[in-house]
Amino acid sequence: MTKLSVNINKFATLRNSRGGNNPDLIKAALDCERFGTEGITVHPRPDERHIRYADVYALKNVLTTELNIEGNPKEQKFIDLVLAVKPAQVTLVPDAEGQLTSDHGWNTIEHKDYLIDIISEFKRNNIRTSIFVDADIKMIDGAKETGTDRIELYTEQFAQLFSTHKEEAIIPFVVAATRASELGIGINAGHDLSLDNLKFFNQHIPGLLEVSIGHALVCDALYFGLENTIQLYLRQLK
């Protein structure tokens, strides 16, 4: 079954909006594990507007499932964090400084040499690597050249078209995933996946190992409760 990793950035955003420790980020992560999620994702940014670097160290000490740290490796502070914490997985995202949310994948051809160097560094430290990519065959082929263990398919385009053109919207992701499997690259996915579109996406993507979901899941939890929401998401992945 495809694994569900819950991105807990939004819990940190809510906490930071008032100061203090409500909601308790560590408790939220542990509750997600207790309710059945198979991983926790965090995406610290240089301004620490949601996840703080200290949060990542604290999470590493208590989590029993996989910790996935996302971020831009062109920030030395991010590299130092990953090498110190040694999560199960690092997901490399080409965010610009101050970017609201991730909105594109790596150009794996243009940035090939850089990605080879940084991926090699993480793999020398026994950290599984994944790189954020668009559903583009050229970028998948380029990803193979970087030596990454996995790719994370950037799924916003699929999500935007799902309600009106889902059969057409899924095609480039099926093609990209099929190519990745042929090349021996593991497949993750994330961005705007939700209760509405997750089951369809999961059923059509061959070899999908993991989805990382935060914003939609936390929004759903406001209505359905966190435990029930996680169970609903897990049900879509069966």
N, C-alpha and C positions, 0 to 999 in steps of 0.2 A: 504494500500500500504506500502511496505517496505520503511523505512525512509533512506534518504541519509545524512550521516554526513561527511563533508569534513575535512580531516586532512590537516591542514595548515602549517605543519612543513617545507615543501619545500619552501614556501614563506619566512620563517624565515632564511632558509639556504642561499637563494639568498641575502637577506638583509645583513646577517652577513658577506658575502664574501667580501663586500666592505666597511663595516661600514656604519654609517649614518642610514637613515630610508627609503631607497628605495629598494624594494617596502615597502609601509606602511602596516605593518601586520594587524593593526586594521582595516584599510580601506578594505583590502582584505577580512577579515572575514565578515565585514558588507556587502560588495558587494556579497559575497557568499550567505548570508541570503537574500539579496534583489533579487538575481537571482533564489531563490527557494529552496535552501538547508534547511533541517530541523534540522541540528545540526552542530556544529563545534567541531572537535577533535584536541587536542594538546597532544604531548608526550614529555614533558621536560625531559632531561637527565642531570645527575650530572655536565657534562662539559658545559652545555648550548650551545652546538654547533649549535643548531637551535633555538628551542623555549627557551626563557629565562623565569625564574620564574616571573620576573616583567611583562612579556607579559600576563601571565595567570591572574594576578590580574587586569590588564587593560581590558582584554577581558570580565571578569566577570561583569565589570561595564557597558558594552555597549551591550552585546549580548541579543537578544530577543528569540532566539531558544535555544535548549539544549546545554550545554557545557559538553563535555566528556573529562576527563583528564586521559590519559594512563600513566603507569609507573610502576617501580618496588617498591613495598611497603617496601622492605628491606632497602631502603634509608629513614632515618628519615626525611630528608629535604622534601622528596616527601609527606610523611604522613602529615607533618605540613602544607604543601601547600594545600593539599586537604581539610583538616579540616578547614583551614582558609577561603578558597574560597567557599567551599560547592557547587560543581558543581551538575548538575542533575545526572551525572553518573561518577563513577570512574571505569576504566578498569585496572585490575591488570595483569602485564606482567612480566614473570620471566627473564628479561634481565640481562646479566652480565654487569659490569662496562666497558664502552668503546665499547660496542657492536655496530656494524654498523647499524643493523636493527633487529627487532624481528625475531627469527627463530625457535621457539618451544613453545609449550604450557606448562602449569603447570603439574607436576606430582601430581595430586590431592589426591593421596593416601599417598605418601611419605610426602607431605607438608600439610596434612589435618589439623593438630592441629594449625599450624601457620596461615593457611588461615581462619580457624574458628575465631581465635582471631582478626585478622585484619579486616575481613569482618564485624564482630560484631561491631567493633569500628566505622566503616563508617556508618553502618546502624543505629546505635544509634544517629548519626548526620543527619539522614534522607537523606543519599546519596545512590542512587541506585548503586548496585555493579554488576560488570561483571568480569569474569576471562577468560583469554586467554587459550584455550585448543585445543589439537589436536583432530581430528575426530576419537576418540577411545572410544568405549563403556565403558571400565573400567574407563577412565578419566571422562566421563559424569556421571557415577554412583558416582564416588568420588566427583564430583562437587556438587552433591545434598547434600552430607554429610557436606559440608562447609557452607551451608546456603546462598550461593550466589543467587542473584536475576536472573542473566543471565550468559550465557557463550558467549564468542566470538570465533567462530570457526576459526582456523588458516588455511587459504585457499591456501597457496603457492603450496602445492602438487597438488591440483586441477588445479591451473593456469598453472603449468608446463606441465601437461599432457593433457590439454584441446584441443590443436590443433590436437593431434593424437589419443587420447583415451578418449574423453570426457564422453562417456557413462559409461565406467569403472571408470573414475576418480570421478564421482559424487556419486557413490554408498556409500562409507563410510560416506560421509557428510549427505546423506539422512538418513542412519541408525542412525547416531549420533543425528541428529536433531529430528528424530522421538522419540528416547529414551528421549531426553531432554524434549520434549513436554509431554511425558507420565509422567515425573517426576515433571512437573509444573515449569520448568526452561525456562526463556525467551531466545531467540536465536538471537545473533548478528553474524556478520561475517566480516572478513577483512584480507587483505594482498594479493597483486597482483591481485585483482579484477580489471577489466578493461572494456572498451566498447566492447571488443571482447567476453568476457566470462560472463559478469554480467547477461544478460538476461537469459541465460541458467541456471546459478546457481540459480537465484531467482525463476525461474519457477519450479525447482525441489526440493527446500528446504521448507518443510512444516513449517509454523509458523515463518518465518524469519521476525524479527522486524526491524533490522537496519543493514546497511553496512557502514563501515568506509573506505573511499578511499582517498588517498593523492597523492602518486607518479604518478600513471597512469593518474589521472585527471589533475594534473598540467602539465604533459607532453603534454596531449591532448590540453590543453588550449593555449599552445604555437602556435599551428596550427589553432585551431578553435575559439579562444577567450574564456574568462572565462565564460561569460554569456551563450554562445551557448553550451559550453562543459557541464555545469551543466544541462542544459535542455536535452542534449543528454543522460546523465546518468539517469536523472529522468525518461526519456522515457523508458529506459531499465527495470525500476522497476515497471512499470504500468502493 
